[in-house]
Amino acid sequence: MNDFDTFRREAEAALRVALQWFFLAVPMGLLCGFLGTLFHLAVEHATELRAAQPWLLFLLPVAGLLITALYKVTKCEGVGTNNVLRAVQSGEPVSILLVPAIFLGTVLTHLCGGSAGREGAALQMGGSIGWNLGTLLRLKDHDRRTATISGMAAFFSALFGTPLAAACFAMMVEDVGLTFTSAFVPAFTSALIAYGCSLVFGIAPTHFALTAPELNVRTALLVILLGVACAAVSRLFCYTLHFMEHTVPKLLPNPWVRVFAGGVLVIGFSYLFGVGRYNGAGMSVIIAAVEQGQALPWDFLCKIFLTALTLACGFKGGEVVPSFFVGATFGCVVGPLLGLPAGFAAAVGLVSIFCGATNALIPSILLGFELFSGAGLELIALGCGICYMLSGHHGLYSSQTFVTNKLRSEYMSHKWRVKVKKAEE
């Protein structure tokens, strides 16, 4: 066989794979884009309705009972983002019934004032659609994992309007230090199509107006200090979520009692902390922190506690937007103490704590680029890097594994990976 024949065979194989991913990415992007847009509109309308009708907060315990019943009927109890990550890691199946369960569960949580985000739902719905579409198309096991990544990327992109960060996040979040680069083209194509669908339906991408200080030695040193502080808050955020996740079910083993009691507690603490400020995703507070430099000193602590309580009791949503809230409000308060502009410090905090909590360095930097149109990207990347390095070998998702050490340029042994996972669990 000469070089020309080898080249021809390789070109034909590449063309076949490209066509396969094209015929997967198009329906994936369209379906996830449509459902992601519908989900975005449902959550936004639920949030607006709750703001107009504050009494809906008192229905939170009842909403919790409905969510618990929904998960029992669909047999999705205990299924969440970790299951989607394992679908990519080991090919674990994901039920298609997770899509309506997490969709309705998240909308009910936001409608009645639970403190949660929405990206957890996006990753779960996108991953479920991707895995099941791959199964329907009779894809091989590893190709089905790529389909799962593409679904995650598409749904995340439809919600936030950040297709590049969404694709890279879906490729990298499962295993820290390992990137499924072969999934980039189908994942990014699906994300772009889903993003286009959201634009067609009038969903504006998530963007913040940001003015960044000059890049120099002084600002770099100040951002490093802020990154160190963000790493500590990231650890606190993850620790609180996992502590509540394990402790609350032990105290209240019955899921019906747990979700009802949790709803009552969320109502009580909402009135104690300030009704409306920490309920739902809290995007208005994030915008105020980044664009107006306004936040309360205790905002990040209240959000951490209420989000951990909401999710531990059985309500649905996600942790990423709360991590935005925590990072933005913390940075907004601490930044001026260090000598940084409040709004810019809020932006650094937002992306850095997301990075520390998800252990996704490159996607976090890309997220900073897409959210802030490239303003202050070098300083934001520096804050992300410091927070990533010091946030420890743990994060929001217990199924996430660490292939490489975060502090040293070496692969982690299997024994150490098991030790880290046990410590996380």
Beta strands, then each sheet from edge to edge (+ up, - down):
strand 1: 175-176
strand 2: 401-402
sheet 1: 1+ 2+
end
